[in-house]
């Protein structure tokens, strides 16, 4: 699927496939340098991080294990209530491990802040965060994000793992969805 397949559902492309690929190579090089000679466990947050996790892991020059979590925060409408449920927990014991949480987007940062705290309570050596996209509201939460792909405006974005009603995750770029699609 690409931009022309979306017709009038796509408003504009914000980050091209080439920009994503280049930035992931840079992030992988930073992560390789920071974790040289260390054990690393990548923890992807389902479902959105699938694309980022796969491409980031392939860009690393050393072996890294992967595991997955699915968490859900729920509230009225589109606002997170701060109440988080674990839908799928890690299979690996992370005590004494270096953990890198891989995310597609940090919107408010509330759910991710909770997740970082939850994982830190399990006794790892370290917990860091890598995200493809960070939005402005994430700055309101006390959350240290070590690896950031792109800072993007507070717009409704889709592609490269980001969805609307489970659609558009498979776009190779990140773009804004036309309002008529989600204002129906």
N, C-alpha and C positions, 0 to 999 in steps of 0.2 A: 504494500500500500504506500502511495506517495501523495504529494500535495494535489496533483491533478485528480486523483481518485476521490478526493474529499469534496470536490465541487464547491458549493457556496457555504459548506460547513466550516471551512477554514478561513479565518480572518487574515492572519499573517504568520509567517515563519519567523520565530525569534532566534532560534539557534539551529544552524544547519547540521546535517549529518557529518559533514567534514569538520565543523567546529567541535562537535561532540567527540569525534574520534581523536582529534588533536589534543583536546583537554584531558581526555581519559589517559592518553599516553603520558602527559605531564604528571597527572595525579599518580599513576602507577610508578613512575620514576621517583617521585617524592616518597611514596610508601615503601618502595624497595630500599631507598636510602635510610629511612627512619627505622625500618625493621630488619636491616642487614644482620644476619646471624641470629635472628630471633624467630621463635615460633609465632605464627600468626593465624588467627581464626577470623575469617570474614563471616559476619552475621548479616544476612540479607533480611530486610523487612518486606514480607509479602503483601501484596502482589507486585506493587510498583517497582521494587528494586531489582526485579529479575534481569532486565536488560542491562542496567548499570553493573550489577554484580558479575554477570557473565563476561561482559567486555572488559571490566576492570581486572578481573581475575586472569583473563587471557593476556593482559598487558603486563602482569607482574613477571619478573625474571626469576623469582624463587617460588618454591612450592608453598601454597597456603591452603589450609583446610577451609571448607565452607559448611555453614549450617544456616537454618532459616527460622524465622519467627513470624507469626502473624498476630498482630494486636489490633484492637478496635477501641476507639473512644467514641462514645455516643452521647448525644444530647439533642436538644431541639434544633431541627433544621440542619444547617451546615456548620454549626458552632460546636466545637468540642466541649464536653462537660468537664473534662479532666478525669473522668472515671474511665479507667482502662481495663479491658479484659484481654487475657492472653488466649488466643484461639488456637495457636500452635506454638509450643515451647521448643527450646533447643533440645537436641538429642545429646549434645556433647556436654561434659562437665567442663566448666570454664575456670575453675579455681586454678590460680597460678598461671593462667594463659593471657596472652596479649590479644584483645578483642577489638576488632574494627567493625563497627556497625555501618552498614551500607544502606543508604536511603535514596529514593528517587527525588523527593522534594521535602523541604521543611517549610510548612505553611506557618502555623502559630508556634510550633515547637513544643507544645504542651505534652503531646503523646510521646515524643522522642525524649523529652526531659524525664518523664516517668520511666521510660524504658532504660535510659542510661542509669538512673538510680537503681532500678531493679537488677540490672546486670552487675553493677558495682557491689551490690549486697551479696553476690555469689562468690566473692573472693578472687577475682581475676588480678593479674599483675597490672593490667591497664585496660581502659576502655576509651576508645576514641571514636569519632564520627566522621564519615565521608558521605557527602550528599552531592547529587548532580545539580540540584537547584535549591537555592535559598531565597525566600521571599521576605519582604520588609518586616512583617509581623513577627518573624522569628527573632528579631533583635530585641523584642520586649521580654523574652524569656532568658534567664541566666543559663545559657547552654553554650559550651565551648565546642565549636565545630572546626576540627583541624583541617579537613580537606573539603574544599568547595569547588564545584564545577563552575557554576554561574550564579550570580546574583541577578534575579529577574524581578520585574515589577509585579505588583499584586493584581495579576490578571488571571483569567481562567485559561490554564494551559493544558495541553494534551500532547501525547506523543512520547516516545522513548520511555515507555513504562507508565506514563501518566494517562489516566483514563477519564472518560465521562460515561457513566452508566456501563462500565466494563468495555467500552469501545475506544478505539484510537491508540491503545497501548503499543501497537505494532508499527506505528509511524517511526521512520528512522530519524526524525527531527523533532524539535519542540516548537509548538506553535500555539497561537491563541484560537480558541473555538469561537465561532461567530455566535453572538448573543441569541439569535433566533433559534439556535439548536437547544440551548439549555433554559431559555425563558418561556418555553411552551407550557 
